[in-house]
Amino acid sequence: MPKQPSISVPQVDSVSKALQILDCFTSRTAELPLKELCLQTGLYKSRVHRLCATLLKAGYLVRSSRTNYCLGPKVLALGKTYEKTNSLRSVASFHMKQLSEETGESTVLYLLDNYKCMCLAREMGASRLIFSINEGDYSEPTPTAAGRVLLAFSDSAIVDRILATAPKTPFTSRTKTKIEDIKKDLQQIRKQGYGIDDQELEDGIAAIAAPIFDYENKLSAALAVAGPAYRFTLDYQKNILTKLLHTAEKISHLLGNV
Protein backbone atom coordinates (compact mmCIF):
# COMPACT_ATOMS: atom_id res chain seq x y z
CA MET A 1 0.00 0.00 0.00
CA PRO A 2 1.49 3.38 -0.98
CA LYS A 3 2.25 5.77 1.84
CA GLN A 4 -0.18 8.59 2.36
CA PRO A 5 1.38 12.03 2.00
CA SER A 6 2.00 13.63 5.36
CA ILE A 7 -0.18 16.64 6.07
CA SER A 8 1.40 19.35 8.16
CA VAL A 9 -0.98 21.01 10.57
CA PRO A 10 -0.83 24.81 10.22
CA GLN A 11 0.03 26.75 13.33
CA VAL A 12 -2.27 29.33 14.84
CA ASP A 13 -0.22 32.51 14.59
CA SER A 14 -1.83 34.34 17.51
CA VAL A 15 -1.25 31.38 19.85
CA SER A 16 2.34 31.06 18.68
CA LYS A 17 3.00 34.75 19.32
CA ALA A 18 1.36 34.63 22.75
CA LEU A 19 3.59 31.72 23.73
CA GLN A 20 6.56 33.66 22.40
CA ILE A 21 5.72 36.41 24.90
CA LEU A 22 5.57 33.91 27.77
CA ASP A 23 8.96 32.52 26.72
CA CYS A 24 10.53 35.94 27.35
CA PHE A 25 10.17 35.48 31.10
CA THR A 26 12.89 33.63 33.01
CA SER A 27 14.03 33.40 36.62
CA ARG A 28 16.53 36.16 35.84
CA THR A 29 14.02 38.36 33.96
CA ALA A 30 10.86 37.73 35.96
CA GLU A 31 9.47 41.22 35.27
CA LEU A 32 9.46 42.86 31.84
CA PRO A 33 8.10 46.13 30.45
CA LEU A 34 6.05 46.25 27.26
CA LYS A 35 8.97 47.82 25.38
CA GLU A 36 11.28 44.91 26.22
CA LEU A 37 8.66 42.35 25.16
CA CYS A 38 8.44 44.12 21.81
CA LEU A 39 12.22 44.01 21.42
CA GLN A 40 12.49 40.33 22.29
CA THR A 41 9.58 39.16 20.14
CA GLY A 42 10.07 41.55 17.23
CA LEU A 43 6.33 42.34 17.27
CA TYR A 44 4.66 45.71 16.98
CA LYS A 45 3.71 47.44 20.22
CA SER A 46 0.00 47.37 19.41
CA ARG A 47 0.06 43.60 18.85
CA VAL A 48 2.08 42.87 21.98
CA HIS A 49 -0.34 45.04 23.95
CA ARG A 50 -3.35 43.07 22.67
CA LEU A 51 -1.70 39.72 23.31
CA CYS A 52 -0.70 40.77 26.83
CA ALA A 53 -4.26 41.91 27.50
CA THR A 54 -5.51 38.45 26.47
CA LEU A 55 -2.92 36.71 28.66
CA LEU A 56 -3.81 39.01 31.56
CA LYS A 57 -7.49 38.14 31.32
CA ALA A 58 -6.69 34.41 31.18
CA GLY A 59 -4.40 34.61 34.22
CA TYR A 60 -1.14 33.82 32.42
CA LEU A 61 0.23 37.31 33.05
CA VAL A 62 -0.24 39.88 35.82
CA ARG A 63 0.76 43.52 36.01
CA SER A 64 3.54 44.38 38.43
CA SER A 65 3.19 48.08 37.57
CA ARG A 66 1.45 50.22 34.97
CA THR A 67 3.86 49.15 32.24
CA ASN A 68 5.50 45.97 33.57
CA TYR A 69 4.33 42.37 33.42
CA CYS A 70 5.05 39.16 35.35
CA LEU A 71 3.92 35.57 34.87
CA GLY A 72 0.53 34.88 36.38
CA PRO A 73 -0.91 32.13 38.62
CA LYS A 74 -2.09 29.99 35.69
CA VAL A 75 1.55 29.37 34.74
CA LEU A 76 2.25 28.11 38.26
CA ALA A 77 -0.78 25.81 38.08
CA LEU A 78 0.44 24.34 34.81
CA GLY A 79 3.93 23.93 36.24
CA LYS A 80 2.62 22.03 39.26
CA THR A 81 0.56 19.80 36.99
CA TYR A 82 3.66 19.12 34.90
CA GLU A 83 5.65 18.24 38.03
CA LYS A 84 3.02 15.70 39.10
CA THR A 85 2.65 14.08 35.70
CA ASN A 86 6.26 14.10 34.49
CA SER A 87 7.50 10.58 35.14
CA LEU A 88 11.18 11.44 34.64
CA ARG A 89 11.14 14.13 37.31
CA SER A 90 9.08 12.10 39.76
CA VAL A 91 11.26 9.01 39.28
CA ALA A 92 14.53 10.93 39.54
CA SER A 93 13.67 13.15 42.52
CA PHE A 94 14.23 10.61 45.31
CA HIS A 95 17.48 9.29 43.82
CA MET A 96 18.83 12.80 43.20
CA LYS A 97 18.23 13.69 46.83
CA GLN A 98 19.95 10.48 47.91
CA LEU A 99 22.92 11.20 45.63
CA SER A 100 23.28 14.71 47.09
CA GLU A 101 23.23 13.28 50.60
CA GLU A 102 25.88 10.68 49.72
CA THR A 103 28.21 13.11 47.96
CA GLY A 104 27.46 16.37 49.76
CA GLU A 105 27.28 18.06 46.33
CA SER A 106 24.46 19.50 44.25
CA THR A 107 22.79 17.23 41.71
CA VAL A 108 21.04 18.55 38.62
CA LEU A 109 18.83 16.92 36.00
CA TYR A 110 19.09 18.42 32.50
CA LEU A 111 17.10 18.08 29.29
CA LEU A 112 17.89 19.27 25.78
CA ASP A 113 15.15 21.74 24.88
CA ASN A 114 15.15 24.01 21.84
CA TYR A 115 18.89 23.37 21.38
CA LYS A 116 19.66 24.52 24.93
CA CYS A 117 20.25 22.76 28.25
CA MET A 118 17.26 23.12 30.56
CA CYS A 119 17.44 22.43 34.29
CA LEU A 120 14.46 20.17 35.00
CA ALA A 121 15.25 19.48 38.66
CA ARG A 122 17.92 20.30 41.24
CA GLU A 123 18.90 19.06 44.68
CA MET A 124 21.25 21.12 46.84
CA GLY A 125 24.20 19.48 48.54
CA ALA A 126 25.39 19.98 52.09
CA SER A 127 28.32 22.17 51.04
CA ARG A 128 28.14 25.93 51.30
CA LEU A 129 28.61 26.31 47.58
CA ILE A 130 25.79 28.31 46.01
CA PHE A 131 25.28 26.66 42.66
CA SER A 132 23.67 29.41 40.60
CA ILE A 133 21.09 27.52 38.58
CA ASN A 134 17.38 27.17 39.17
CA GLU A 135 14.77 24.80 37.81
CA GLY A 136 13.65 26.06 34.41
CA ASP A 137 16.93 27.88 33.69
CA TYR A 138 18.59 27.45 30.33
CA SER A 139 22.31 27.31 29.52
CA GLU A 140 24.55 26.64 26.55
CA PRO A 141 25.22 22.90 26.15
CA THR A 142 28.79 22.95 24.78
CA PRO A 143 30.72 24.21 27.86
CA THR A 144 29.06 21.93 30.42
CA ALA A 145 29.43 18.27 31.33
CA ALA A 146 25.67 17.68 31.16
CA GLY A 147 25.34 19.55 27.89
CA ARG A 148 28.05 17.53 26.21
CA VAL A 149 26.55 14.30 27.54
CA LEU A 150 23.22 15.30 25.99
CA LEU A 151 24.95 16.10 22.69
CA ALA A 152 27.01 12.91 22.72
CA PHE A 153 23.90 10.72 22.71
CA SER A 154 21.67 12.91 20.51
CA ASP A 155 20.88 12.77 16.80
CA SER A 156 23.82 13.94 14.68
CA ALA A 157 21.70 16.51 12.81
CA ILE A 158 20.75 18.17 16.11
CA VAL A 159 24.37 18.11 17.26
CA ASP A 160 25.60 19.71 14.02
CA ARG A 161 23.05 22.50 14.31
CA ILE A 162 23.95 23.22 17.94
CA LEU A 163 27.68 23.20 17.24
CA ALA A 164 27.20 25.54 14.28
CA THR A 165 25.57 28.13 16.54
CA ALA A 166 27.66 27.50 19.68
CA PRO A 167 29.19 30.59 21.34
CA LYS A 168 32.63 31.42 19.99
CA THR A 169 33.51 33.62 22.98
CA PRO A 170 34.83 31.57 25.93
CA PHE A 171 33.01 31.78 29.27
CA THR A 172 36.26 31.19 31.17
CA SER A 173 39.91 30.64 30.28
CA ARG A 174 39.18 26.88 30.15
CA THR A 175 36.20 26.98 27.78
CA LYS A 176 36.60 24.94 24.61
CA THR A 177 35.21 26.79 21.59
CA LYS A 178 36.76 24.91 18.65
CA ILE A 179 34.23 22.52 17.10
CA GLU A 180 36.96 19.93 16.50
CA ASP A 181 37.82 19.86 20.22
CA ILE A 182 34.17 19.59 21.25
CA LYS A 183 33.57 16.73 18.79
CA LYS A 184 36.53 14.87 20.26
CA ASP A 185 34.98 15.29 23.70
CA LEU A 186 31.64 13.95 22.45
CA GLN A 187 33.36 10.91 20.98
CA GLN A 188 35.15 10.26 24.26
CA ILE A 189 31.91 10.67 26.25
CA ARG A 190 30.14 8.10 24.05
CA LYS A 191 33.04 5.72 24.65
CA GLN A 192 33.36 6.14 28.43
CA GLY A 193 29.72 6.92 29.30
CA TYR A 194 30.19 10.21 31.18
CA GLY A 195 31.46 13.78 30.79
CA ILE A 196 33.52 16.14 32.94
CA ASP A 197 33.47 19.95 33.05
CA ASP A 198 36.41 21.62 34.81
CA GLN A 199 35.47 25.30 35.18
CA GLU A 200 34.46 25.69 31.52
CA LEU A 201 31.19 27.51 32.17
CA GLU A 202 31.98 29.18 35.47
CA ASP A 203 35.24 29.72 37.34
CA GLY A 204 35.46 27.63 40.49
CA ILE A 205 32.74 25.13 39.46
CA ALA A 206 33.37 21.57 38.27
CA ALA A 207 30.86 18.88 37.31
CA ILE A 208 30.52 15.28 36.20
CA ALA A 209 27.49 14.11 34.20
CA ALA A 210 26.07 10.81 32.98
CA PRO A 211 23.22 9.94 30.57
CA ILE A 212 19.81 8.56 31.50
CA PHE A 213 18.02 6.32 28.98
CA ASP A 214 14.38 5.31 28.63
CA TYR A 215 12.69 1.97 27.85
CA GLU A 216 13.58 2.32 24.15
CA ASN A 217 17.22 2.95 25.08
CA LYS A 218 16.84 6.54 23.91
CA LEU A 219 18.39 9.46 25.75
CA SER A 220 16.02 11.00 28.30
CA ALA A 221 18.23 13.36 30.29
CA ALA A 222 21.65 13.98 31.79
CA LEU A 223 22.30 13.77 35.52
CA ALA A 224 25.13 15.93 36.86
CA VAL A 225 26.96 16.33 40.15
CA ALA A 226 28.44 19.81 40.57
CA GLY A 227 30.66 21.32 43.23
CA PRO A 228 33.67 23.54 43.92
CA ALA A 229 36.53 22.76 41.54
CA TYR A 230 39.17 22.60 44.29
CA ARG A 231 37.44 19.50 45.70
CA PHE A 232 37.23 17.68 42.37
CA THR A 233 40.63 15.97 42.52
CA LEU A 234 41.12 12.77 40.50
CA ASP A 235 40.44 10.54 43.52
CA TYR A 236 37.38 12.57 44.44
CA GLN A 237 36.09 12.41 40.86
CA LYS A 238 36.40 8.61 40.87
CA ASN A 239 34.38 8.40 44.08
CA ILE A 240 31.70 10.76 42.74
CA LEU A 241 31.62 9.00 39.37
CA THR A 242 30.90 5.59 40.91
CA LYS A 243 27.89 6.98 42.78
CA LEU A 244 26.72 9.05 39.80
CA LEU A 245 26.79 6.16 37.32
CA HIS A 246 25.00 3.91 39.79
CA THR A 247 22.26 6.51 40.30
CA ALA A 248 21.88 7.19 36.57
CA GLU A 249 21.57 3.44 35.98
CA LYS A 250 18.88 3.12 38.67
CA ILE A 251 16.83 5.97 37.19
CA SER A 252 17.19 4.50 33.69
CA HIS A 253 16.03 1.14 35.01
CA LEU A 254 12.96 2.75 36.60
CA LEU A 255 12.16 4.32 33.22
CA GLY A 256 12.12 0.83 31.71
CA ASN A 257 15.68 0.59 30.43
CA VAL A 258 17.06 -2.92 30.89
Disulfide bonds with the S-S distance in Angstrom:
none
